[in-house]
Amino acid sequence: MFPAGKLAKLVKVFDATVKNFPYTDILNKLKLVSGYPVVNLIGAKDVGRGKFLAGIARACFNTDAIIVDSAIATGIEKYTMRRGVQLIGIAPENEVKFPKINPTSIDPFEISNGHTHIFLINNKEKDLTWTNESLFKILLINKIAEGKQSLKKGKDSCKIVHVLLADTPYYADEVRLAIKYN
């Protein structure tokens, strides 16, 4: 998918609004069955926060946490690749662009290299924008932190940390949902 880049597992979601969406089946196929701590980057964009994002990647490496972002360049990709941290990108399919082999310029909404998993959400009935994928993102994060029910045996789910960067204007709905789902 990425010219001379890291291979990412692509998951296309055609209707994320289904009441009984198979989150656990998807996570089982991606081998994300045990609960993991999750760091959610809200409103992140590559604006030169190198040392801060390197610190987040280092903390995630030390705790086996997974980072979730918007699948476009946030600046954390190179730090996660160095440390081998899992980076999941979630975006509406009609809002992002796929990388080109020899680009003359880099589109700000181009999917970036460095993600281990990419979820592209597409709903034929609705025109999804950046604020509409927030519910899927929050629910997926909760399922990743929860882990497989059979492995839990009464244990609490792992911690979720939401980091508000607010570099893009599409963060308010996700912050509201993060608060709603604790």
Buried (B, 14 or more C-beta within 10 A) or exposed (E): BBEEBBEBBEBEBEEBBEEEBEBBEBBEEBEBBEBBBBBBBBBBBBEEBEEEBBEBBBBBBEBEBBBBBBBBBBBBBBBBBEEEBBBBBBBBBEBBEEBEEEEEEEBEBBBBBBBBBBBBBBBEEEEBEBBBBBBBBBBBBBBBBBBBEEEEEEEEBBEBBBBBBEBBEBBEBBBEBBEEEE
